[in-house]
Amino acid sequence: VLFMLGVSMMLVSAGYDGLSKVPPLAGLLVSGALFLLTKPMKRGYLGIGDIRLWKLPEELYDMGYFMTFLGLKDKDFYSSDYFPLFPWLFLFLVGFYLFHLLQKKGQQKRAGKEFRRIPVLSFLGRHSLLIYMLHQPVLYGVAMVVKLFM
């Protein structure tokens, strides 16, 4: 997840000037549509849900790990934390354009104030790195304790 987010941030930063020229609502709708269209790439086609609009050539899935990074997973690749660039870059862009749409309407500051009123969310946001680093050892410890009593 972190690698995909990092690459998405770098790509959006590099293309910021061009992306910012797209009207936010249009960017939001197109990015959302592209996310839905590319979501089934890992199953060998482009489409929406189970509706297959375009079958992708099988050769694309045998070109090694670079294509796996893009979303065309190599048959020998396995990961429990696999988030390829496509379709997730498009969902990242949905957030980018949603922010710009709210900013254009002057709503982003109001939305930020609303979230500050929820102390639990504020705490989680301020301490997300610590929570991320501690959650696995804590869950592992809980699992060990549960196993002792079974």
ABEGO torsion letter per residue (X at the ends): XAAAAAAAAAAAAAAAAAAAABBAAAAAAAAAAAAAAAAAAAAGBBEBEABBABBBBAAAAAAEAAAAAAGBBBAABBBABBBBAOAAAAAAAAAAAAAAAAAAAGAAAAAAAAAAABAAAAAAAAAAAAAAAAAAAAAAAAAAAAAAAX
